[in-house]
Every structure is written in structure tokens, then in C-alpha cells.
Amino acid sequence: MMNDSTRIGWLMVFAVLIALTIPWFLWGDGQILYGLPVWLWWHIGWMVVASLAFKLFADRAWGLGIEEGV
């Protein structure tokens, strides 16, 4: 059974993932890195981070908040 601090921790992880999904700070930035715009590199990297976070969540906390025996 998960405790409240675990639930709050995962909530914070997903809140950060959602908040930084769109790189607002890179809007209008035309810099190119290795042939692609920097904002695209951000998106690629962020998808890797989100995938790893979801893998950890699926392995450790899947079913969090689901009540048993309802």
C-alpha cells in the first residue's frame, strides 16, 4: 500500500513533466544544433524523460489511488 508522501511525490513528478512539456522559453529561438532547431532537441529529450518517468511509475506505483475491495 502506498502512503501519502508517495502519492504526493508522483503527483509532483507528473506536474513537472506537464509544466515543462512545452518549452515556452524557447519560443522564437531560431538556434540550430546538429541540424535541428533547439526546441526540437528539447522535445526529443523531454519525451525520453517522460518515458523513463512513466516506466518507473508503471514498475513501482501502478494502481496508485485505486481502492481495493470497493
BALUM-348762 format. One record per atom (N, C-alpha, C, O, CB): residue in three letters; atom name; residue number from 1; x, y, z. Coordinates in Angstrom, 1 decimal. Glycine has a CB too. Layout:
['Ala', 'CA', NUM, [X, Y, Z]]
...
END
This chain:
['Met', 'N', 1, [0.9, -1.2, 0.0]]
['Met', 'CA', 1, [0.0, 0.0, 0.0]]
['Met', 'C', 1, [0.9, 1.2, 0.0]]
['Met', 'O', 1, [1.9, 1.3, 0.7]]
['Met', 'CB', 1, [-1.0, 0.0, 1.2]]
['Met', 'N', 2, [0.5, 2.2, -0.8]]
['Met', 'CA', 2, [1.3, 3.4, -0.9]]
['Met', 'C', 2, [0.9, 4.4, 0.2]]
['Met', 'O', 2, [-0.3, 4.5, 0.5]]
['Met', 'CB', 2, [1.2, 4.0, -2.3]]
['Asn', 'N', 3, [1.8, 5.2, 0.7]]
['Asn', 'CA', 3, [1.5, 6.2, 1.7]]
['Asn', 'C', 3, [1.3, 7.5, 1.0]]
['Asn', 'O', 3, [1.5, 7.7, -0.2]]
['Asn', 'CB', 3, [2.6, 6.3, 2.8]]
['Asp', 'N', 4, [0.8, 8.5, 1.7]]
['Asp', 'CA', 4, [0.5, 9.8, 1.2]]
['Asp', 'C', 4, [1.8, 10.5, 0.6]]
['Asp', 'O', 4, [1.6, 11.2, -0.4]]
['Asp', 'CB', 4, [-0.1, 10.7, 2.2]]
['Ser', 'N', 5, [2.9, 10.3, 1.2]]
['Ser', 'CA', 5, [4.1, 11.0, 0.6]]
['Ser', 'C', 5, [4.5, 10.4, -0.7]]
['Ser', 'O', 5, [5.0, 11.2, -1.6]]
['Ser', 'CB', 5, [5.3, 10.8, 1.6]]
['Thr', 'N', 6, [4.2, 9.1, -1.0]]
['Thr', 'CA', 6, [4.5, 8.6, -2.3]]
['Thr', 'C', 6, [3.5, 9.1, -3.3]]
['Thr', 'O', 6, [3.9, 9.5, -4.4]]
['Thr', 'CB', 6, [4.3, 7.0, -2.2]]
['Arg', 'N', 7, [2.3, 9.3, -2.9]]
['Arg', 'CA', 7, [1.3, 9.8, -3.8]]
['Arg', 'C', 7, [1.6, 11.3, -4.2]]
['Arg', 'O', 7, [1.5, 11.7, -5.4]]
['Arg', 'CB', 7, [-0.1, 9.8, -3.2]]
['Ile', 'N', 8, [2.0, 12.1, -3.2]]
['Ile', 'CA', 8, [2.4, 13.5, -3.4]]
['Ile', 'C', 8, [3.6, 13.5, -4.3]]
['Ile', 'O', 8, [3.7, 14.4, -5.2]]
['Ile', 'CB', 8, [2.6, 14.2, -2.1]]
['Gly', 'N', 9, [4.6, 12.6, -4.1]]
['Gly', 'CA', 9, [5.8, 12.6, -4.9]]
['Gly', 'C', 9, [5.5, 12.4, -6.3]]
['Gly', 'O', 9, [6.1, 13.1, -7.2]]
['Gly', 'CB', 9, [6.7, 11.6, -4.3]]
['Trp', 'N', 10, [4.7, 11.4, -6.6]]
['Trp', 'CA', 10, [4.3, 11.1, -8.0]]
['Trp', 'C', 10, [3.5, 12.2, -8.6]]
['Trp', 'O', 10, [3.7, 12.5, -9.8]]
['Trp', 'CB', 10, [3.6, 9.8, -8.1]]
['Leu', 'N', 11, [2.7, 12.8, -7.8]]
['Leu', 'CA', 11, [1.9, 14.0, -8.3]]
['Leu', 'C', 11, [2.9, 15.1, -8.7]]
['Leu', 'O', 11, [2.6, 15.8, -9.8]]
['Leu', 'CB', 11, [0.9, 14.4, -7.3]]
['Met', 'N', 12, [3.9, 15.4, -7.9]]
['Met', 'CA', 12, [4.8, 16.4, -8.2]]
['Met', 'C', 12, [5.6, 16.0, -9.5]]
['Met', 'O', 12, [5.9, 16.9, -10.3]]
['Met', 'CB', 12, [5.8, 16.6, -7.0]]
['Val', 'N', 13, [6.0, 14.8, -9.6]]
['Val', 'CA', 13, [6.8, 14.4, -10.8]]
['Val', 'C', 13, [6.0, 14.6, -12.1]]
['Val', 'O', 13, [6.5, 15.2, -13.0]]
['Val', 'CB', 13, [7.1, 12.9, -10.7]]
['Phe', 'N', 14, [4.7, 14.2, -12.1]]
['Phe', 'CA', 14, [3.9, 14.4, -13.2]]
['Phe', 'C', 14, [3.5, 15.9, -13.5]]
['Phe', 'O', 14, [3.3, 16.3, -14.6]]
['Phe', 'CB', 14, [2.6, 13.6, -13.1]]
['Ala', 'N', 15, [3.4, 16.7, -12.4]]
['Ala', 'CA', 15, [3.2, 18.1, -12.6]]
['Ala', 'C', 15, [4.4, 18.8, -13.3]]
['Ala', 'O', 15, [4.2, 19.6, -14.1]]
['Ala', 'CB', 15, [2.9, 18.8, -11.2]]
['Val', 'N', 16, [5.6, 18.4, -12.9]]
['Val', 'CA', 16, [6.8, 19.0, -13.5]]
['Val', 'C', 16, [6.8, 18.5, -15.0]]
['Val', 'O', 16, [7.2, 19.3, -15.9]]
['Val', 'CB', 16, [8.1, 18.5, -12.8]]
['Leu', 'N', 17, [6.5, 17.3, -15.2]]
['Leu', 'CA', 17, [6.5, 16.8, -16.6]]
['Leu', 'C', 17, [5.5, 17.6, -17.5]]
['Leu', 'O', 17, [5.9, 17.9, -18.6]]
['Leu', 'CB', 17, [6.2, 15.3, -16.7]]
['Ile', 'N', 18, [4.4, 17.8, -16.9]]
['Ile', 'CA', 18, [3.4, 18.6, -17.7]]
['Ile', 'C', 18, [3.8, 20.0, -17.9]]
['Ile', 'O', 18, [3.7, 20.6, -19.0]]
['Ile', 'CB', 18, [2.0, 18.5, -17.0]]
['Ala', 'N', 19, [4.3, 20.6, -16.8]]
['Ala', 'CA', 19, [4.7, 22.0, -16.9]]
['Ala', 'C', 19, [5.8, 22.3, -17.9]]
['Ala', 'O', 19, [5.8, 23.4, -18.5]]
['Ala', 'CB', 19, [5.1, 22.5, -15.5]]
['Leu', 'N', 20, [6.7, 21.4, -18.0]]
['Leu', 'CA', 20, [7.9, 21.7, -18.9]]
['Leu', 'C', 20, [7.8, 21.0, -20.2]]
['Leu', 'O', 20, [8.7, 20.9, -21.0]]
['Leu', 'CB', 20, [9.1, 21.2, -18.2]]
['Thr', 'N', 21, [6.6, 20.4, -20.5]]
['Thr', 'CA', 21, [6.4, 19.8, -21.8]]
['Thr', 'C', 21, [6.6, 20.7, -23.0]]
['Thr', 'O', 21, [7.3, 20.4, -24.0]]
['Thr', 'CB', 21, [5.0, 19.1, -21.9]]
['Ile', 'N', 22, [6.0, 21.9, -22.9]]
['Ile', 'CA', 22, [6.1, 22.9, -24.0]]
['Ile', 'C', 22, [7.2, 23.9, -23.5]]
['Ile', 'O', 22, [7.1, 24.5, -22.5]]
['Ile', 'CB', 22, [4.7, 23.6, -24.2]]
['Pro', 'N', 23, [8.3, 24.0, -24.3]]
['Pro', 'CA', 23, [9.4, 24.8, -23.9]]
['Pro', 'C', 23, [9.1, 26.3, -24.3]]
['Pro', 'O', 23, [9.6, 26.9, -25.2]]
['Pro', 'CB', 23, [10.7, 24.4, -24.7]]
['Trp', 'N', 24, [8.3, 26.9, -23.4]]
['Trp', 'CA', 24, [7.9, 28.3, -23.6]]
['Trp', 'C', 24, [9.1, 29.2, -23.8]]
['Trp', 'O', 24, [9.1, 30.2, -24.5]]
['Trp', 'CB', 24, [7.0, 28.8, -22.5]]
['Phe', 'N', 25, [10.1, 28.9, -23.0]]
['Phe', 'CA', 25, [11.3, 29.7, -23.0]]
['Phe', 'C', 25, [12.1, 29.6, -24.3]]
['Phe', 'O', 25, [13.0, 30.4, -24.6]]
['Phe', 'CB', 25, [12.2, 29.3, -21.9]]
['Leu', 'N', 26, [11.8, 28.7, -25.2]]
['Leu', 'CA', 26, [12.5, 28.5, -26.5]]
['Leu', 'C', 26, [11.7, 29.1, -27.6]]
['Leu', 'O', 26, [12.1, 29.0, -28.8]]
['Leu', 'CB', 26, [12.8, 27.1, -26.7]]
['Trp', 'N', 27, [10.5, 29.6, -27.4]]
['Trp', 'CA', 27, [9.7, 30.2, -28.5]]
['Trp', 'C', 27, [10.4, 31.3, -29.1]]
['Trp', 'O', 27, [10.9, 32.2, -28.4]]
['Trp', 'CB', 27, [8.3, 30.6, -28.0]]
['Gly', 'N', 28, [10.4, 31.3, -30.4]]
['Gly', 'CA', 28, [11.1, 32.4, -31.1]]
['Gly', 'C', 28, [12.6, 32.3, -31.2]]
['Gly', 'O', 28, [13.2, 33.1, -31.9]]
['Gly', 'CB', 28, [10.7, 33.7, -30.5]]
['Asp', 'N', 29, [13.1, 31.2, -30.7]]
['Asp', 'CA', 29, [14.6, 31.0, -30.7]]
['Asp', 'C', 29, [14.9, 30.2, -32.0]]
['Asp', 'O', 29, [14.4, 29.1, -32.2]]
['Asp', 'CB', 29, [15.1, 30.2, -29.4]]
['Gly', 'N', 30, [15.7, 30.7, -32.8]]
['Gly', 'CA', 30, [16.0, 30.1, -34.1]]
['Gly', 'C', 30, [17.3, 29.4, -34.1]]
['Gly', 'O', 30, [17.8, 29.0, -35.2]]
['Gly', 'CB', 30, [16.0, 31.1, -35.2]]
['Gln', 'N', 31, [17.8, 29.1, -33.0]]
['Gln', 'CA', 31, [19.1, 28.4, -32.9]]
['Gln', 'C', 31, [19.0, 27.0, -33.5]]
['Gln', 'O', 31, [18.0, 26.3, -33.3]]
['Gln', 'CB', 31, [19.7, 28.4, -31.5]]
['Ile', 'N', 32, [20.1, 26.6, -34.2]]
['Ile', 'CA', 32, [20.2, 25.2, -34.8]]
['Ile', 'C', 32, [21.3, 24.5, -34.1]]
['Ile', 'O', 32, [22.4, 25.1, -33.9]]
['Ile', 'CB', 32, [20.4, 25.3, -36.3]]
['Leu', 'N', 33, [21.1, 23.2, -33.7]]
['Leu', 'CA', 33, [22.1, 22.4, -33.1]]
['Leu', 'C', 33, [22.1, 21.1, -33.8]]
['Leu', 'O', 33, [21.1, 20.4, -33.8]]
['Leu', 'CB', 33, [21.8, 22.2, -31.6]]
['Tyr', 'N', 34, [23.2, 20.7, -34.4]]
['Tyr', 'CA', 34, [23.3, 19.5, -35.2]]
['Tyr', 'C', 34, [22.2, 19.3, -36.2]]
['Tyr', 'O', 34, [21.7, 18.2, -36.4]]
['Tyr', 'CB', 34, [23.3, 18.3, -34.2]]
['Gly', 'N', 35, [21.9, 20.4, -36.9]]
['Gly', 'CA', 35, [21.0, 20.4, -38.0]]
['Gly', 'C', 35, [19.5, 20.5, -37.6]]
['Gly', 'O', 35, [18.7, 20.5, -38.5]]
['Gly', 'CB', 35, [21.2, 19.2, -38.7]]
['Leu', 'N', 36, [19.2, 20.5, -36.4]]
['Leu', 'CA', 36, [17.8, 20.6, -35.9]]
['Leu', 'C', 36, [17.6, 21.8, -35.0]]
['Leu', 'O', 36, [18.6, 22.2, -34.3]]
['Leu', 'CB', 36, [17.3, 19.3, -35.2]]
['Pro', 'N', 37, [16.4, 22.4, -35.0]]
['Pro', 'CA', 37, [16.2, 23.5, -34.0]]
['Pro', 'C', 37, [16.3, 23.0, -32.6]]
['Pro', 'O', 37, [16.0, 21.9, -32.3]]
['Pro', 'CB', 37, [14.8, 24.1, -34.3]]
['Val', 'N', 38, [16.8, 23.9, -31.7]]
['Val', 'CA', 38, [17.0, 23.6, -30.3]]
['Val', 'C', 38, [15.7, 23.1, -29.7]]
['Val', 'O', 38, [15.7, 22.2, -28.8]]
['Val', 'CB', 38, [17.5, 24.8, -29.6]]
['Trp', 'N', 39, [14.5, 23.8, -30.0]]
['Trp', 'CA', 39, [13.3, 23.4, -29.4]]
['Trp', 'C', 39, [12.9, 21.9, -29.8]]
['Trp', 'O', 39, [12.3, 21.3, -29.0]]
['Trp', 'CB', 39, [12.2, 24.3, -29.9]]
['Leu', 'N', 40, [13.3, 21.4, -30.9]]
['Leu', 'CA', 40, [13.1, 20.1, -31.3]]
['Leu', 'C', 40, [13.9, 19.1, -30.5]]
['Leu', 'O', 40, [13.5, 18.0, -30.1]]
['Leu', 'CB', 40, [13.3, 19.8, -32.8]]
['Trp', 'N', 41, [15.2, 19.5, -30.2]]
['Trp', 'CA', 41, [16.0, 18.7, -29.3]]
['Trp', 'C', 41, [15.4, 18.6, -27.9]]
['Trp', 'O', 41, [15.4, 17.6, -27.3]]
['Trp', 'CB', 41, [17.4, 19.3, -29.3]]
['Trp', 'N', 42, [14.9, 19.8, -27.5]]
['Trp', 'CA', 42, [14.2, 19.8, -26.2]]
['Trp', 'C', 42, [13.0, 18.8, -26.2]]
['Trp', 'O', 42, [12.9, 18.0, -25.2]]
['Trp', 'CB', 42, [13.6, 21.2, -25.8]]
['His', 'N', 43, [12.3, 18.8, -27.2]]
['His', 'CA', 43, [11.1, 17.9, -27.3]]
['His', 'C', 43, [11.6, 16.4, -27.3]]
['His', 'O', 43, [11.0, 15.6, -26.6]]
['His', 'CB', 43, [10.3, 18.2, -28.6]]
['Ile', 'N', 44, [12.6, 16.1, -28.1]]
['Ile', 'CA', 44, [13.1, 14.7, -28.1]]
['Ile', 'C', 44, [13.6, 14.3, -26.7]]
['Ile', 'O', 44, [13.3, 13.2, -26.3]]
['Ile', 'CB', 44, [14.3, 14.6, -29.2]]
['Gly', 'N', 45, [14.4, 15.1, -26.1]]
['Gly', 'CA', 45, [14.9, 14.8, -24.8]]
['Gly', 'C', 45, [13.8, 14.7, -23.8]]
['Gly', 'O', 45, [13.8, 13.8, -22.9]]
['Gly', 'CB', 45, [15.9, 15.9, -24.3]]
['Trp', 'N', 46, [12.8, 15.6, -23.9]]
['Trp', 'CA', 46, [11.7, 15.5, -22.9]]
['Trp', 'C', 46, [10.9, 14.3, -23.1]]
['Trp', 'O', 46, [10.4, 13.7, -22.1]]
['Trp', 'CB', 46, [10.8, 16.8, -23.1]]
['Met', 'N', 47, [10.7, 13.8, -24.3]]
['Met', 'CA', 47, [10.0, 12.5, -24.5]]
['Met', 'C', 47, [10.7, 11.4, -23.9]]
['Met', 'O', 47, [10.1, 10.4, -23.3]]
['Met', 'CB', 47, [9.8, 12.3, -26.0]]
['Val', 'N', 48, [12.1, 11.4, -23.9]]
['Val', 'CA', 48, [12.9, 10.4, -23.2]]
['Val', 'C', 48, [12.7, 10.4, -21.7]]
['Val', 'O', 48, [12.5, 9.4, -21.1]]
['Val', 'CB', 48, [14.4, 10.5, -23.6]]
['Val', 'N', 49, [12.7, 11.6, -21.2]]
['Val', 'CA', 49, [12.5, 11.8, -19.7]]
['Val', 'C', 49, [11.1, 11.4, -19.3]]
['Val', 'O', 49, [10.9, 10.7, -18.3]]
['Val', 'CB', 49, [12.7, 13.3, -19.3]]
['Ala', 'N', 50, [10.1, 11.7, -20.1]]
['Ala', 'CA', 50, [8.7, 11.3, -19.8]]
['Ala', 'C', 50, [8.6, 9.8, -19.9]]
['Ala', 'O', 50, [7.9, 9.2, -19.1]]
['Ala', 'CB', 50, [7.7, 12.0, -20.8]]
['Ser', 'N', 51, [9.2, 9.2, -20.9]]
['Ser', 'CA', 51, [9.1, 7.7, -21.0]]
['Ser', 'C', 51, [9.8, 7.0, -19.8]]
['Ser', 'O', 51, [9.2, 6.1, -19.3]]
['Ser', 'CB', 51, [9.8, 7.3, -22.3]]
['Leu', 'N', 52, [10.9, 7.5, -19.3]]
['Leu', 'CA', 52, [11.6, 6.9, -18.2]]
['Leu', 'C', 52, [10.7, 7.1, -16.9]]
['Leu', 'O', 52, [10.6, 6.2, -16.1]]
['Leu', 'CB', 52, [13.0, 7.6, -18.0]]
['Ala', 'N', 53, [10.1, 8.3, -16.8]]
['Ala', 'CA', 53, [9.3, 8.5, -15.6]]
['Ala', 'C', 53, [8.1, 7.6, -15.6]]
['Ala', 'O', 53, [7.7, 7.1, -14.6]]
['Ala', 'CB', 53, [8.8, 10.0, -15.6]]
['Phe', 'N', 54, [7.4, 7.4, -16.8]]
['Phe', 'CA', 54, [6.3, 6.5, -16.9]]
['Phe', 'C', 54, [6.7, 5.1, -16.6]]
['Phe', 'O', 54, [6.0, 4.3, -16.0]]
['Phe', 'CB', 54, [5.6, 6.7, -18.2]]
['Lys', 'N', 55, [7.9, 4.7, -17.1]]
['Lys', 'CA', 55, [8.4, 3.3, -16.8]]
['Lys', 'C', 55, [8.6, 3.1, -15.3]]
['Lys', 'O', 55, [8.1, 2.1, -14.8]]
['Lys', 'CB', 55, [9.7, 3.1, -17.6]]
['Leu', 'N', 56, [9.2, 4.1, -14.7]]
['Leu', 'CA', 56, [9.3, 4.0, -13.2]]
['Leu', 'C', 56, [8.0, 3.9, -12.5]]
['Leu', 'O', 56, [7.8, 3.1, -11.6]]
['Leu', 'CB', 56, [10.1, 5.2, -12.7]]
['Phe', 'N', 57, [7.1, 4.7, -12.9]]
['Phe', 'CA', 57, [5.7, 4.7, -12.3]]
['Phe', 'C', 57, [5.0, 3.4, -12.5]]
['Phe', 'O', 57, [4.4, 2.8, -11.6]]
['Phe', 'CB', 57, [4.9, 5.9, -12.9]]
['Ala', 'N', 58, [5.1, 2.9, -13.7]]
['Ala', 'CA', 58, [4.5, 1.6, -14.0]]
['Ala', 'C', 58, [5.1, 0.4, -13.2]]
['Ala', 'O', 58, [4.4, -0.5, -12.8]]
['Ala', 'CB', 58, [4.6, 1.3, -15.5]]
['Asp', 'N', 59, [6.4, 0.5, -13.0]]
['Asp', 'CA', 59, [7.1, -0.6, -12.3]]
['Asp', 'C', 59, [6.9, -0.5, -10.8]]
['Asp', 'O', 59, [6.8, -1.5, -10.1]]
['Asp', 'CB', 59, [8.6, -0.5, -12.5]]
['Arg', 'N', 60, [6.8, 0.8, -10.2]]
['Arg', 'CA', 60, [6.7, 0.9, -8.8]]
['Arg', 'C', 60, [5.4, 1.3, -8.2]]
['Arg', 'O', 60, [5.1, 1.0, -7.0]]
['Arg', 'CB', 60, [7.7, 1.9, -8.4]]
['Ala', 'N', 61, [4.6, 2.0, -8.9]]
['Ala', 'CA', 61, [3.4, 2.6, -8.3]]
['Ala', 'C', 61, [2.1, 2.4, -9.2]]
['Ala', 'O', 61, [1.1, 3.2, -9.0]]
['Ala', 'CB', 61, [3.6, 4.1, -8.1]]
['Trp', 'N', 62, [2.1, 1.5, -10.1]]
['Trp', 'CA', 62, [0.9, 1.3, -10.9]]
['Trp', 'C', 62, [-0.3, 0.9, -10.0]]
['Trp', 'O', 62, [-0.1, 0.1, -9.1]]
['Trp', 'CB', 62, [1.2, 0.2, -12.0]]
['Gly', 'N', 63, [-1.4, 1.6, -10.2]]
['Gly', 'CA', 63, [-2.5, 1.4, -9.4]]
['Gly', 'C', 63, [-2.6, 2.3, -8.2]]
['Gly', 'O', 63, [-3.5, 2.1, -7.4]]
['Gly', 'CB', 63, [-2.6, -0.1, -8.9]]
['Leu', 'N', 64, [-1.8, 3.3, -8.2]]
['Leu', 'CA', 64, [-1.8, 4.2, -7.1]]
['Leu', 'C', 64, [-3.1, 5.0, -7.0]]
['Leu', 'O', 64, [-3.5, 5.6, -8.0]]
['Leu', 'CB', 64, [-0.6, 5.2, -7.2]]
['Gly', 'N', 65, [-3.7, 5.0, -5.9]]
['Gly', 'CA', 65, [-5.0, 5.6, -5.7]]
['Gly', 'C', 65, [-6.2, 4.8, -6.1]]
['Gly', 'O', 65, [-7.4, 5.2, -5.9]]
['Gly', 'CB', 65, [-5.0, 6.9, -6.6]]
['Ile', 'N', 66, [-6.0, 3.5, -6.5]]
['Ile', 'CA', 66, [-7.1, 2.6, -6.7]]
['Ile', 'C', 66, [-7.4, 1.9, -5.4]]
['Ile', 'O', 66, [-6.6, 1.3, -4.8]]
['Ile', 'CB', 66, [-6.7, 1.6, -7.9]]
['Glu', 'N', 67, [-8.6, 2.0, -5.1]]
['Glu', 'CA', 67, [-9.1, 1.4, -3.8]]
['Glu', 'C', 67, [-9.4, -0.1, -4.1]]
['Glu', 'O', 67, [-10.0, -0.5, -5.1]]
['Glu', 'CB', 67, [-10.3, 2.1, -3.3]]
['Glu', 'N', 68, [-9.0, -1.0, -3.1]]
['Glu', 'CA', 68, [-9.3, -2.4, -3.2]]
['Glu', 'C', 68, [-10.5, -2.7, -2.5]]
['Glu', 'O', 68, [-10.8, -2.2, -1.5]]
['Glu', 'CB', 68, [-8.1, -3.2, -2.7]]
['Gly', 'N', 69, [-11.3, -3.7, -3.0]]
['Gly', 'CA', 69, [-12.5, -4.1, -2.4]]
['Gly', 'C', 69, [-13.6, -3.1, -2.3]]
['Gly', 'O', 69, [-14.4, -3.1, -1.4]]
['Gly', 'CB', 69, [-12.2, -4.5, -1.0]]
['Val', 'N', 70, [-13.7, -2.3, -3.3]]
['Val', 'CA', 70, [-14.8, -1.3, -3.3]]
['Val', 'C', 70, [-16.1, -1.9, -3.9]]
['Val', 'O', 70, [-17.1, -1.3, -4.0]]
['Val', 'CB', 70, [-14.5, -0.1, -4.1]]
END
